């Protein structure tokens, strides 16, 4: 009898809940579109040690070997050719678009016919030209100088914008990009993982970002936004250092960009990763504004995005077509 009563009550509750369902239309306020900036000023400017590289007394890499390896990679990997082949290539250009509403479909509309000026240490050095084949993309042809500060001034959408200056610094070269057959972090399976060979410039405060192309396709999943600072690796040599963290497939080709960045850019890109890749759970913190370095001077408000400047190193590798006979440890 008690069980029958419980079933009856449960049925009535289900019917009641079903009868009370109502579609609620959310009305979000329409905000004025704001400028979104994505820009990278970068060249192959390397930090090469003054003498042979001492890797903590374990191994010494002659300076001549570093210089030879850098020259060989630069001759083999032409950045312009990578842009022609890859599906996405952000460097030495400024991409302007506008923000859109939460429920808007499609991408951010490009901003055309803007006036974009590049400044070095406060002096104008170039007015960027919009790429006729890529609306909203403005090319940078000026070669930056290590130690100088760069910022943009932009006239667009009836407003005047300015970015915070970024100091352009050299980067240690990527000496190798390798596929390492290894066990995963819990040791239950084996797979190929990315391992880079590089070294870190002595002196704390350096920041880095790595970008990846697998088979000429840019890895755009925010989970794989990879950044690092030198708090724990200052001045060290890094061999087979995994900055990707995901399994690789047999036969994959891999291109890696290592970029010297600023603390401000690291904070920006890490905030972007945290609020796009690690959301959706019941205990996630509410989204917070992602602060870049773009200011709408006309309104006094922050715009969106980031213009960064820093040296770049590129290198490539591949995954073997077969699993090694010895397996992994």
C-alpha positions, 0 to 999 in steps of 0.5 A, spaced: 500 500 500 505 504 501 509 503 495 502 504 491 501 511 494 509 513 493 508 511 485 501 515 485 505 521 488 511 521 484 506 520 477 502 526 480 509 530 481 511 528 474 505 530 471 505 537 475 512 539 472 510 537 465 504 541 465 508 547 468 513 547 463 514 554 459 519 557 454 522 563 457 526 568 452 532 571 455 532 578 452 540 580 453 541 587 452 544 589 445 551 592 446 555 597 441 560 593 437 567 594 439 574 593 436 577 586 437 585 586 435 589 580 434 596 582 432 603 579 432 610 583 431 615 578 430 621 575 427 627 570 427 631 574 433 635 569 437 638 569 443 645 565 442 650 565 448 656 568 448 660 562 449 659 554 449 652 552 452 653 549 459 647 544 460 648 544 468 655 540 467 652 534 464 653 536 457 656 542 453 653 544 446 659 548 442 656 555 440 658 553 433 653 547 433 648 552 435 649 557 430 650 551 425 643 548 427 640 555 427 642 556 420 640 550 417 633 550 420 632 557 418 634 555 411 629 549 411 623 552 414 621 559 410 616 562 414 612 565 408 612 558 405 608 556 412 603 561 411 602 559 404 601 552 406 598 552 413 590 554 415 592 559 420 598 564 420 598 570 425 605 573 425 607 580 422 599 582 421 594 585 425 587 582 424 581 587 426 574 585 427 568 587 431 565 584 437 558 580 436 552 578 441 552 572 445 547 569 440 550 571 434 551 566 429 558 566 424 564 569 426 566 576 428 565 581 422 572 584 419 573 591 420 575 594 413 579 601 411 581 602 418 588 606 419 593 602 423 600 605 425 606 602 428 610 605 433 617 604 435 619 607 441 614 612 440 616 614 433 611 612 427 615 607 423 609 604 418 602 605 416 600 598 415 596 596 408 590 592 408 591 585 405 586 586 399 585 578 399 584 578 407 579 583 409 580 586 416 588 583 415 593 589 415 600 587 414 606 588 418 613 589 413 617 593 418 623 589 422 623 590 429 629 591 433 631 587 440 630 592 446 625 597 442 618 598 444 612 597 439 605 599 440 599 601 435 594 607 434 588 605 430 582 609 427 576 605 426 569 604 427 569 612 428 574 611 434 581 612 436 584 606 439 591 605 442 595 599 445 600 598 451 607 598 448 610 591 448 618 591 449 621 586 443 626 581 446 630 575 442 628 568 444 632 562 444 632 557 438 628 551 437 634 546 436 629 540 435 622 538 435 622 530 436 616 525 437 618 521 443 615 514 444 613 514 452 608 512 457 602 517 459 602 520 466 599 514 469 603 509 465 597 505 463 598 506 455 604 508 450 604 513 445 608 518 441 609 525 445 612 531 442 619 533 445 622 540 444 630 541 445 631 548 447 635 552 452 633 558 457 636 565 457 639 566 464 635 571 468 628 570 471 622 574 468 622 571 461 615 568 458 614 564 452 608 561 448 608 555 443 604 554 437 603 548 434 601 545 427 599 538 426 599 536 418 599 543 417 593 544 421 593 549 426 591 546 433 586 551 435 583 547 441 584 552 447 586 546 451 592 546 448 594 553 449 601 552 451 605 558 455 611 558 460 615 562 465 622 561 467 621 561 474 623 554 475 627 553 469 631 559 469 638 558 465 637 551 464 637 546 458 631 543 456 631 536 452 625 532 450 621 537 453 613 536 452 610 543 451 604 540 447 601 534 452 597 530 447 598 524 443 601 524 436 598 519 431 603 515 426 606 519 420 604 526 423 608 532 421 609 537 426 611 544 426 612 548 432 613 556 434 616 558 440 615 565 441 618 570 447 612 574 450 611 579 455 607 577 462 601 581 460 600 577 454 601 571 458 596 573 463 591 575 457 592 568 453 592 564 460 585 568 461 583 566 454 584 559 455 581 558 462 575 561 460 574 557 454 577 551 455 575 549 462 568 551 463 561 548 464 562 544 470 557 546 476 563 549 480 566 553 475 567 560 477 563 566 473 567 568 467 571 575 468 573 580 463 579 578 459 583 584 459 588 585 453 592 591 452 587 595 447 584 601 449 578 605 446 581 612 447 575 616 445 570 612 450 576 611 455 573 604 455 577 597 454 577 594 447 578 587 446 584 583 444 592 584 444 598 586 440 604 583 442 611 583 440 617 578 441 622 574 437 620 567 434 623 560 433 620 555 428 622 548 427 619 541 425 619 534 426 615 528 424 612 522 427 615 515 425 610 510 421 611 504 426 611 503 433 618 502 435 620 494 437 622 495 444 616 499 446 616 504 452 618 503 459 
